[in-house]
């Protein structure tokens, strides 16, 4: 039997399939459209999606295909008001990478895991039964197939048939604004490829460079797809040197703000645009869907494999729905500013947005990353916020530089991308207490049958007394010269972190002398993990 049937092979469905397949879950991914998308779709990859790419092992490919936006500027009433450079030590403001280029990267990664997208296949009917899902699939020539699956995940977009058939409410509204997406060459463009620019004037427009063409986003109050003439005249007036070439793609869509009342109903789960739809004004839609997949993938795999009961799946909604709501609210605030008809009011609204944008630029571009949470307390994010540094529910910072035992430089997030649960033990300069802590950690990881991966972080190779005494695998040892990572995370002495497979901190204990509290936390979330004994499949599930 298929463990999980995923409906929809956009970025969310592909990322979820990757997360499941790399955990040896039997997954089928179907897509109604017979060919991958070639027209302009989602385009802006935020740092949250670069985190996800690192977790999935495709970061180099993603960075190689995109154009990094390292500076941002805005033009108001014909003047360039601010140019800011990203202060982040690792990530750009965002990466210009269209969905049409991202999907092949994800597809290649998925196929390497042994899963092929079944294109031209649609889900025509399904029902929930006690043991899972009974589904009817139909291919492009009308041939039907009956399929039994343990779980069904709808990643089939804003008009999701899975959501509609399940009866989950899609609450919200459609906006009067229409977004236009134009791809064309621009000769004589005076700005660098790595600079994005937003024009606030009679026409709101943003211009970005991809590896092949320029992509222009603009707004209007009608669904007419002919934005090329408007943008040609606009650019001739604002950037006289720029000559807009003929349109390669020119599409439009209505701005929306909708959120599912729930993300799970029994054996059916929803993700991406099927669960939440928002204006592209903040560039958060695709990025939200990718985070859905990263959050759900490890949890659903744990349930399928008997390492967790279904209570863990409740944390998918409790963590991701508030993040999606925050992203929708951010996008909606932008649309409300942009939809002023009176010229004077519209000018003030643009100026207000420009002030907000300035603050966004100054704080490193992180102000609009609502898709990241942080997540509230749940069984998978336990503990009060520490006095210093990130706590439960927060993503492990991506720019923490550290060294391997043999002196190679790396990032802490890159060292914890095994796809497993990560036990990270900080021991500073070692000592008897550190030796005891590491010995306990090794024992627990052994009892988990390698489901739990140990990383020990010491102040130096010489000071890592635990390494000398216990002969731990050197690949498990990282060296934090001058204790910089310790300090940035607020670690004073020994600390224990549970870093989840999605890069989030699930648990943190400072001044730790033992792992009793850690084990208790992990057993509440993944009771079948440390014991090595799978749960019985008699735990009930909500089928209402």
Backbone torsions as a table, in degrees:
resi	resn	phi	psi	omega
1	UNK	NA	142.9	174.4
2	UNK	-68.6	130.0	179.0
3	UNK	-69.9	-49.3	-175.5
4	UNK	-136.7	129.3	172.1
5	UNK	-104.4	123.5	178.9
6	UNK	-109.6	127.9	179.7
7	UNK	-106.1	111.1	-179.6
8	UNK	115.5	117.4	-176.1
9	UNK	-109.8	40.3	168.5
10	UNK	-80.5	-170.4	-179.3
11	UNK	-55.9	-39.9	-179.0
12	UNK	-65.5	-49.6	-179.4
13	UNK	-62.9	-40.1	178.9
14	UNK	-65.6	-46.1	179.2
15	UNK	-62.1	-40.9	178.9
16	UNK	-64.9	-42.4	179.0
17	UNK	-61.6	-40.0	177.1
18	UNK	-61.9	-47.2	-178.3
19	UNK	-62.1	-35.0	178.6
20	UNK	-77.6	-45.8	-176.0
21	UNK	-63.2	-36.5	-178.9
22	UNK	-75.2	-3.5	172.5
23	UNK	-109.9	18.6	174.7
24	UNK	63.3	34.9	174.3
25	UNK	-92.3	133.3	178.4
26	UNK	-73.9	106.0	-173.4
27	UNK	-122.7	143.3	170.1
28	UNK	-121.0	135.7	-177.8
29	UNK	-120.7	114.4	-178.9
30	UNK	-112.4	150.9	-178.9
31	UNK	-143.2	125.8	-177.7
32	UNK	-64.9	-40.4	-179.5
33	UNK	-68.5	132.2	-177.2
34	UNK	-74.4	-18.6	-178.8
35	UNK	-129.7	153.7	177.4
36	UNK	-65.3	158.3	-179.1
37	UNK	-66.7	137.5	176.8
38	UNK	-118.3	-13.4	-179.0
39	UNK	-89.2	162.5	-178.2
40	UNK	-60.5	128.4	174.8
41	UNK	-132.9	-148.7	180.0
42	UNK	-55.5	149.1	-163.8
43	UNK	-139.8	-34.0	-173.1
44	UNK	-94.1	120.1	173.9
45	UNK	-100.9	116.1	178.8
46	UNK	-81.6	167.9	176.3
47	UNK	-53.0	-32.0	179.2
48	UNK	-57.8	-38.1	179.9
49	UNK	-77.2	-28.2	173.4
50	UNK	-68.0	-36.2	172.3
51	UNK	-56.7	-47.5	-177.6
52	UNK	-63.5	-40.8	178.7
53	UNK	-61.2	-37.8	176.7
54	UNK	-64.0	-42.7	179.2
55	UNK	-62.1	-38.0	-175.4
56	UNK	-87.0	-3.8	177.4
57	UNK	80.8	26.1	-178.2
58	UNK	-127.2	19.7	-174.5
59	UNK	-62.1	-45.5	-178.2
60	UNK	-61.6	-40.9	179.5
61	UNK	-65.0	-41.8	-180.0
62	UNK	-64.4	-48.5	179.9
63	UNK	-63.5	-34.2	-179.2
64	UNK	-69.9	-29.4	-178.3
65	UNK	-88.3	-21.7	-174.9
66	UNK	-97.1	174.3	174.1
67	UNK	-114.8	118.2	-178.0
68	UNK	-74.7	126.3	174.9
69	UNK	-92.0	105.9	-176.1
70	UNK	-98.6	-19.7	176.0
71	UNK	-132.0	150.0	177.9
72	UNK	-129.0	142.8	178.4
73	UNK	-139.2	158.5	171.4
74	UNK	-136.1	148.1	-179.9
75	UNK	-113.0	129.0	-179.6
76	UNK	-131.9	121.1	-179.5
77	UNK	54.1	41.7	173.0
78	UNK	85.4	0.9	-179.2
79	UNK	-120.0	140.0	173.5
80	UNK	-79.1	117.0	-172.7
81	UNK	-91.5	-35.2	-175.3
82	UNK	-154.8	136.5	170.4
83	UNK	-124.0	124.0	-177.4
84	UNK	-126.7	143.7	178.9
85	UNK	-104.1	137.6	-179.1
86	UNK	-59.6	125.0	178.8
87	UNK	-84.5	-5.6	-178.2
88	UNK	-64.5	135.0	-176.2
89	UNK	-74.4	-14.2	-174.8
90	UNK	-125.1	-45.5	-172.5
91	UNK	-103.6	151.4	170.6
92	UNK	-78.2	178.2	174.4
93	UNK	-53.5	-53.4	171.3
94	UNK	-160.5	172.3	-178.9
95	UNK	-111.8	126.4	174.6
96	UNK	-79.4	104.5	179.3
97	UNK	-149.5	109.1	-177.8
98	UNK	-67.8	154.5	178.0
99	UNK	-57.7	-31.9	179.8
100	UNK	-66.4	-23.4	175.7
101	UNK	-95.8	-27.3	179.4
102	UNK	-71.7	-41.0	-175.9
103	UNK	-59.6	-42.6	176.1
104	UNK	-60.4	-35.7	177.8
105	UNK	-64.1	-46.4	179.5
106	UNK	-65.3	-38.7	-179.8
107	UNK	-62.9	-44.3	178.5
108	UNK	-60.5	-42.5	178.8
109	UNK	-64.0	-42.0	-178.9
110	UNK	-66.7	-42.4	-179.8
111	UNK	-64.6	-33.2	176.7
112	UNK	-64.3	-21.8	177.8
113	UNK	-91.8	2.4	175.1
114	UNK	91.8	14.7	-179.7
115	UNK	-116.7	130.5	179.2
116	UNK	-112.6	135.8	176.5
117	UNK	-66.9	130.0	177.1
118	UNK	-94.0	90.4	-177.7
119	UNK	-83.0	151.5	-177.5
120	UNK	75.5	16.8	179.4
121	UNK	-118.4	130.7	179.4
122	UNK	-126.5	155.6	176.8
123	UNK	-87.4	113.3	-176.8
124	UNK	-97.6	-24.3	179.0
125	UNK	-162.8	153.6	173.2
126	UNK	-161.3	158.3	172.6
127	UNK	-145.0	150.3	177.9
128	UNK	-89.2	132.7	173.9
129	UNK	-123.2	176.2	-172.4
130	UNK	-59.6	-38.5	-175.4
131	UNK	-92.6	-0.9	178.4
132	UNK	154.4	-132.2	-175.0
133	UNK	-123.9	132.9	169.7
134	UNK	-107.1	115.3	-172.0
135	UNK	-120.9	151.1	173.2
136	UNK	-114.1	122.1	178.5
137	UNK	-109.1	148.7	178.0
138	UNK	-135.0	130.2	179.2
139	UNK	-89.0	-177.5	-171.1
140	UNK	-69.5	-17.7	177.9
141	UNK	-99.9	8.5	173.9
142	UNK	92.0	2.3	-179.9
143	UNK	-76.6	134.4	-177.0
144	UNK	-101.4	152.6	176.7
145	UNK	-137.0	134.2	173.8
146	UNK	-93.6	128.7	-175.1
147	UNK	-129.7	134.0	170.9
148	UNK	-102.9	127.7	179.9
149	UNK	-134.6	151.5	177.7
150	UNK	-72.5	-37.8	-175.7
151	UNK	-143.1	153.1	175.7
152	UNK	-125.5	130.6	177.2
153	UNK	-121.1	121.2	178.4
154	UNK	-89.2	108.8	174.3
155	UNK	-120.3	36.8	-168.7
156	UNK	-100.7	30.2	166.1
157	UNK	85.2	-176.6	-173.1
158	UNK	-63.0	-29.0	178.5
159	UNK	-100.8	37.9	-172.8
160	UNK	-52.7	122.4	173.9
161	UNK	-73.9	-32.8	178.0
162	UNK	-61.4	-46.6	179.4
163	UNK	-62.8	-46.6	-177.7
164	UNK	-62.9	-43.3	-178.7
165	UNK	-67.5	-32.0	-178.8
166	UNK	-77.1	-20.5	178.2
167	UNK	84.5	18.8	177.6
168	UNK	-79.9	133.0	-178.6
169	UNK	-72.6	139.6	177.9
170	UNK	-111.9	86.5	-167.8
171	UNK	-83.4	143.1	178.5
172	UNK	139.8	-150.5	-174.9
173	UNK	-155.6	163.4	170.1
174	UNK	-95.7	144.6	-177.9
175	UNK	-96.4	161.3	177.9
176	UNK	-74.9	-15.7	-177.2
177	UNK	-78.3	147.0	172.4
178	UNK	-120.8	133.0	175.7
179	UNK	-94.9	140.2	177.8
180	UNK	-119.0	136.9	-179.9
181	UNK	-122.5	117.1	-175.5
182	UNK	-120.3	129.8	172.3
183	UNK	-110.6	128.5	179.9
184	UNK	-163.6	160.8	170.4
185	UNK	-80.6	149.0	174.7
186	UNK	-129.3	113.6	175.4
187	UNK	-86.0	141.2	177.3
188	UNK	77.6	21.1	178.2
189	UNK	-71.1	122.9	-169.4
190	UNK	-85.2	-2.1	-175.0
191	UNK	-106.3	157.2	179.1
192	UNK	-68.0	155.9	177.0
193	UNK	-60.9	-30.7	-175.4
194	UNK	-85.0	7.3	178.5
195	UNK	-113.4	125.6	171.9
196	UNK	-94.0	148.8	179.8
197	UNK	-138.4	137.1	178.8
198	UNK	-118.0	129.2	178.2
199	UNK	-100.7	123.6	174.1
200	UNK	-108.2	107.1	-177.6
201	UNK	-160.3	-148.7	177.2
202	UNK	-61.2	-23.7	176.8
203	UNK	-130.6	126.2	174.4
204	UNK	-81.5	127.3	179.9
205	UNK	-148.8	145.7	173.6
206	UNK	-129.1	141.2	-175.2
207	UNK	-125.1	128.3	178.6
208	UNK	-134.2	156.5	179.4
209	UNK	-106.3	131.5	169.7
210	UNK	-100.4	-176.0	178.9
211	UNK	-67.7	-24.4	-174.2
212	UNK	-112.0	-41.3	-172.3
213	UNK	-140.6	177.2	169.7
214	UNK	-94.6	144.1	175.2
215	UNK	-118.0	128.8	-175.5
216	UNK	-120.7	123.9	173.8
217	UNK	-103.7	136.6	176.8
218	UNK	-147.1	167.5	-176.9
219	UNK	-119.5	149.3	170.4
220	UNK	-154.5	179.6	-179.0
221	UNK	-106.1	13.6	177.6
222	UNK	-136.3	166.0	-175.2
223	UNK	-89.8	4.4	180.0
224	UNK	-56.7	129.2	-178.8
225	UNK	-83.2	-3.7	-176.0
226	UNK	-81.2	65.9	179.7
227	UNK	-83.0	-9.7	-174.3
228	UNK	-62.3	-46.6	-178.6
229	UNK	-61.8	-42.2	179.5
230	UNK	-63.0	-45.2	-178.3
231	UNK	-69.8	-34.1	176.8
232	UNK	-60.0	-48.4	-179.1
233	UNK	-67.2	-40.1	-178.6
234	UNK	-62.4	-48.2	-177.5
235	UNK	-69.1	-34.4	177.1
236	UNK	-62.2	-32.7	180.0
237	UNK	-80.2	-40.4	-174.4
238	UNK	-89.9	-34.5	-178.5
239	UNK	-130.8	81.1	-172.0
240	UNK	-56.3	-29.0	-178.0
241	UNK	-75.0	-14.7	-173.4
242	UNK	-87.5	130.1	176.1
243	UNK	-116.5	113.6	-177.2
244	UNK	-79.4	122.0	178.9
245	UNK	-75.9	175.7	-178.6
246	UNK	-62.6	147.9	-177.0
247	UNK	-67.9	131.8	173.0
248	UNK	-91.6	-33.3	172.4
249	UNK	-147.7	141.5	178.4
250	UNK	-148.6	99.0	-176.0
251	UNK	-125.0	164.1	177.5
252	UNK	-144.2	158.3	177.0
253	UNK	-156.9	153.2	-179.1
254	UNK	-77.8	140.1	176.0
255	UNK	-73.7	137.6	-177.1
256	UNK	-133.7	163.9	174.2
257	UNK	-145.5	96.1	-175.9
258	UNK	-139.2	146.7	-177.6
259	UNK	-144.1	133.6	178.3
260	UNK	-65.5	143.8	177.1
261	UNK	-67.4	-25.7	176.7
262	UNK	-153.7	153.5	-178.4
263	UNK	-101.2	-6.1	179.5
264	UNK	-143.0	139.0	171.9
265	UNK	-139.6	99.6	-177.2
266	UNK	65.1	-120.3	-178.4
267	UNK	-92.8	8.8	-179.7
268	UNK	-111.0	131.5	176.7
269	UNK	-125.7	155.9	-178.1
270	UNK	-125.3	145.5	179.1
271	UNK	-150.2	162.7	178.6
272	UNK	65.5	-146.4	-177.3
273	UNK	-64.1	-18.7	174.9
274	UNK	-68.3	-24.1	-178.6
275	UNK	-103.1	-26.0	-177.4
276	UNK	-156.6	138.3	178.3
277	UNK	-131.9	137.8	-174.5
278	UNK	-147.6	161.4	175.5
279	UNK	-62.4	147.3	176.0
280	UNK	-78.0	6.2	-172.8
281	UNK	-61.0	-25.1	178.3
282	UNK	-109.5	-0.7	177.9
283	UNK	64.8	40.3	-172.5
284	UNK	-113.3	-8.8	-172.5
285	UNK	-62.9	-61.4	179.6
286	UNK	-58.7	-42.5	-177.9
287	UNK	-62.6	-35.6	176.5
288	UNK	-64.6	-43.0	-179.7
289	UNK	-63.2	-39.2	178.7
290	UNK	-63.7	-40.6	177.8
291	UNK	-67.4	-34.0	173.3
292	UNK	-56.1	-48.7	-177.0
293	UNK	-63.3	-41.9	-178.9
294	UNK	-65.4	-37.1	-180.0
295	UNK	-71.5	-46.1	-174.4
296	UNK	-75.9	-34.1	-170.8
297	UNK	-55.8	-53.4	-176.3
298	UNK	-69.5	-31.7	-179.1
299	UNK	-70.4	-46.8	179.9
300	UNK	-64.9	-38.8	177.3
301	UNK	-61.9	-40.7	179.9
302	UNK	-64.0	-39.3	178.7
303	UNK	-67.8	-46.3	-179.6
304	UNK	-59.3	-39.6	-176.1
305	UNK	-83.9	0.5	177.9
306	UNK	77.9	16.8	178.0
307	UNK	-89.4	-14.3	179.3
308	UNK	-146.1	155.8	173.5
309	UNK	-92.7	178.1	-170.5
310	UNK	-71.0	-10.0	175.6
311	UNK	-59.8	-29.4	179.8
312	UNK	-63.1	-33.0	-178.6
313	UNK	-68.7	-21.8	176.5
314	UNK	-65.1	-26.7	179.8
315	UNK	-73.2	-17.4	175.5
316	UNK	-61.9	-49.3	179.1
317	UNK	-70.1	-43.1	-175.3
318	UNK	-66.4	-25.1	178.4
319	UNK	-92.5	-44.4	-173.0
320	UNK	-85.2	-30.5	-177.8
321	UNK	-65.8	-44.7	176.1
322	UNK	-61.8	-35.8	178.0
323	UNK	-65.4	-41.8	177.6
324	UNK	-64.6	-40.5	178.9
325	UNK	-62.6	-40.7	178.1
326	UNK	-63.9	-39.7	178.5
327	UNK	-65.8	-40.5	177.8
328	UNK	-63.6	-43.2	-179.2
329	UNK	-64.4	-39.6	177.0
330	UNK	-61.6	-47.1	180.0
331	UNK	-64.5	-38.3	-178.8
332	UNK	-66.6	-39.0	177.4
333	UNK	-59.8	-40.6	177.6
334	UNK	-62.8	-47.3	-179.3
335	UNK	-61.1	-38.5	178.7
336	UNK	-61.8	-36.7	176.9
337	UNK	-68.5	-38.5	-173.4
338	UNK	-77.4	-16.7	-170.1
339	UNK	-96.1	24.4	177.5
340	UNK	-81.8	129.6	-178.5
341	UNK	-86.0	-38.8	-178.5
342	UNK	-66.7	128.0	-175.8
343	UNK	-56.0	-42.4	-178.9
344	UNK	-67.4	-43.7	178.1
345	UNK	-64.2	-39.6	179.6
346	UNK	-63.4	-40.8	178.6
347	UNK	-62.8	-43.3	178.2
348	UNK	-64.7	-38.1	179.7
349	UNK	-64.1	-43.0	177.8
350	UNK	-62.9	-40.4	179.8
351	UNK	-64.4	-38.8	178.0
352	UNK	-62.5	-43.4	178.6
353	UNK	-63.8	-37.8	179.7
354	UNK	-62.7	-39.1	177.2
355	UNK	-63.2	-42.7	177.3
356	UNK	-62.3	-41.6	179.7
357	UNK	-62.5	-37.7	178.9
358	UNK	-60.3	-43.0	178.0
359	UNK	-64.1	-39.2	178.0
360	UNK	-60.6	-43.6	179.9
361	UNK	-65.2	-41.0	-176.6
362	UNK	-67.0	-31.8	-177.7
363	UNK	-90.5	14.8	173.8
364	UNK	89.3	13.9	176.8
365	UNK	78.5	13.5	-177.6
366	UNK	-93.0	-8.3	-173.5
367	UNK	-65.7	-22.4	-178.3
368	UNK	-103.2	10.4	-178.8
369	UNK	-84.6	52.9	178.7
370	UNK	-63.1	-23.7	-179.0
371	UNK	-62.0	-17.2	-175.7
372	UNK	-87.4	-9.9	-178.0
373	UNK	100.5	-130.8	5.3
374	UNK	-71.4	162.1	-178.7
375	UNK	-81.0	145.1	176.5
376	UNK	-76.9	175.3	-177.8
377	UNK	-63.7	138.2	175.4
378	UNK	-157.8	179.5	178.0
379	UNK	-65.1	-17.9	-179.7
380	UNK	-102.6	6.3	175.6
381	UNK	-147.9	91.6	-165.9
382	UNK	-114.0	136.2	171.3
383	UNK	118.5	156.3	177.7
384	UNK	-80.4	159.5	-179.9
385	UNK	-65.3	135.0	178.8
386	UNK	-71.7	165.5	179.3
387	UNK	-64.5	-36.8	178.3
388	UNK	-133.0	143.5	173.0
389	UNK	85.2	177.4	-176.3
390	UNK	-76.8	147.9	177.9
391	UNK	-120.2	-163.4	-175.6
392	UNK	-59.0	137.4	178.7
393	UNK	91.8	-9.2	-177.9
394	UNK	-99.9	143.7	178.0
395	UNK	-69.7	138.4	174.2
396	UNK	-59.9	127.0	-177.6
397	UNK	-53.5	139.7	-172.2
398	UNK	-85.4	-13.9	-170.9
399	UNK	-107.5	24.4	-179.5
400	UNK	-85.2	106.8	-179.0
401	UNK	-80.9	138.4	-177.4
402	UNK	-152.7	169.0	-177.5
403	UNK	-118.9	148.3	171.2
404	UNK	-78.4	170.8	-177.3
405	UNK	-62.0	-27.6	179.6
406	UNK	-93.8	12.8	171.5
407	UNK	94.0	1.2	178.8
408	UNK	-76.6	134.7	179.4
409	UNK	-78.7	141.7	177.1
410	UNK	-153.1	-177.5	173.5
411	UNK	-109.1	148.6	-178.9
412	UNK	-60.8	-39.8	179.2
413	UNK	-64.2	-35.7	179.0
414	UNK	-67.2	-24.8	-179.4
415	UNK	-84.6	-5.3	-178.2
416	UNK	-126.2	43.6	-178.0
417	UNK	-114.3	33.7	-176.7
418	UNK	-69.1	-16.5	-172.6
419	UNK	85.8	-5.5	178.8
420	UNK	-101.3	179.0	170.8
421	UNK	-75.4	139.8	-175.8
422	UNK	-113.1	125.9	171.0
423	UNK	-102.5	111.4	-177.7
424	UNK	-109.7	120.5	-177.1
425	UNK	-116.1	118.9	175.9
426	UNK	-93.1	126.6	-177.3
427	UNK	-123.8	5.9	178.8
428	UNK	56.0	-123.9	180.0
429	UNK	-97.6	19.3	172.5
430	UNK	82.2	-149.8	-175.6
431	UNK	116.6	175.6	-177.2
432	UNK	-60.6	-43.7	-179.3
433	UNK	-62.6	-38.9	179.6
434	UNK	-65.4	-41.1	178.5
435	UNK	-58.8	-44.6	-178.8
436	UNK	-64.5	-40.6	-179.4
437	UNK	-64.9	-44.0	-179.5
438	UNK	-67.7	-37.7	178.2
439	UNK	-61.2	-43.8	177.2
440	UNK	-63.4	-40.6	-179.6
441	UNK	-63.6	-42.4	177.5
442	UNK	-61.1	-41.0	-179.4
443	UNK	-63.7	-44.0	-179.4
444	UNK	-64.5	-42.6	-179.9
445	UNK	-65.0	-37.1	176.7
446	UNK	-63.5	-42.6	-179.4
447	UNK	-69.1	-16.7	178.4
448	UNK	-86.6	3.1	-177.1
449	UNK	56.5	42.7	177.4
450	UNK	68.2	12.0	174.1
451	UNK	-73.0	-25.3	179.4
452	UNK	-110.5	122.6	-174.9
453	UNK	-104.6	130.8	-176.6
454	UNK	-95.4	134.9	169.5
455	UNK	-129.4	123.3	178.0
456	UNK	-106.7	130.6	-179.0
457	UNK	-116.9	113.9	-178.0
458	UNK	-112.2	163.9	-179.5
459	UNK	-72.9	-28.5	178.8
460	UNK	-164.3	161.6	177.5
461	UNK	-62.9	-42.2	-179.1
462	UNK	-65.7	-34.6	-177.0
463	UNK	-86.1	-2.6	-177.1
464	UNK	-82.3	73.6	-178.5
465	UNK	-58.0	-32.4	-179.1
466	UNK	-63.1	-36.0	179.8
467	UNK	-64.5	-44.7	-177.8
468	UNK	-66.8	-40.1	-174.3
469	UNK	-77.3	-30.6	-170.4
470	UNK	-113.2	-8.2	178.2
471	UNK	54.2	44.9	178.5
472	UNK	-67.7	155.4	177.9
473	UNK	-58.1	128.5	-176.7
474	UNK	-62.4	-23.9	177.9
475	UNK	-68.4	-16.6	178.7
476	UNK	-89.7	-5.0	-175.4
477	UNK	-105.8	126.7	172.3
478	UNK	-116.3	148.6	-176.2
479	UNK	-117.4	124.3	-177.8
480	UNK	-105.0	82.9	-178.7
481	UNK	-57.8	133.2	179.5
482	UNK	64.3	13.0	175.7
483	UNK	57.3	31.7	-177.5
484	UNK	-65.8	-43.3	179.1
485	UNK	-67.2	-41.8	174.4
486	UNK	-52.1	-48.4	-176.3
487	UNK	-67.5	-42.9	-178.6
488	UNK	-65.3	-31.1	177.9
489	UNK	-88.6	-4.9	-179.6
490	UNK	78.1	23.4	179.7
491	UNK	-86.6	118.5	-177.5
492	UNK	-92.8	-51.1	175.3
493	UNK	-124.3	-132.5	-179.5
494	UNK	-74.3	134.1	177.2
495	UNK	-138.5	150.3	-179.7
496	UNK	-121.0	128.1	177.7
497	UNK	-121.2	136.0	162.7
498	UNK	-100.0	113.2	177.0
499	UNK	-102.3	116.3	-177.0
500	UNK	-69.3	164.2	179.4
501	UNK	-63.1	-17.3	177.0
502	UNK	-91.4	10.2	177.2
503	UNK	86.3	-2.2	179.0
504	UNK	-84.1	148.8	173.0
505	UNK	-79.8	119.0	179.1
506	UNK	-91.0	-25.7	-177.4
507	UNK	-160.1	144.2	175.4
508	UNK	-142.0	132.5	175.4
509	UNK	-131.7	119.3	178.1
510	UNK	-93.1	159.6	-178.4
511	UNK	50.8	45.6	-174.8
512	UNK	-81.2	132.0	174.7
513	UNK	-104.9	-19.5	179.3
514	UNK	-151.2	-178.1	-176.5
515	UNK	-114.4	20.8	-177.9
516	UNK	-61.5	-48.8	-178.3
517	UNK	-66.2	-37.7	177.4
518	UNK	-61.6	-48.1	-179.1
519	UNK	-61.9	-39.2	178.3
520	UNK	-61.1	-45.5	179.7
521	UNK	-61.7	-47.5	-176.3
522	UNK	-66.6	-35.4	178.4
523	UNK	-68.1	-30.0	176.4
524	UNK	-68.7	-33.8	-177.9
525	UNK	-88.3	-45.7	-174.2
526	UNK	-130.3	71.9	-173.6
527	UNK	-63.2	-19.0	179.4
528	UNK	-94.4	8.5	-172.6
529	UNK	-86.4	-64.1	-173.2
530	UNK	-70.0	-37.8	-178.6
531	UNK	-68.3	-25.2	-177.1
532	UNK	78.4	6.0	179.6
533	UNK	-108.5	123.3	-178.9
534	UNK	-70.9	152.5	176.4
535	UNK	-72.5	152.8	173.0
536	UNK	-72.4	153.5	-176.6
537	UNK	-91.8	40.1	179.8
538	UNK	-111.0	10.2	177.8
539	UNK	-75.8	131.5	-176.5
540	UNK	-70.1	164.4	175.8
541	UNK	-136.9	151.7	-178.2
542	UNK	-75.7	112.0	179.4
543	UNK	-109.9	16.9	-179.1
544	UNK	-90.4	NA	NA
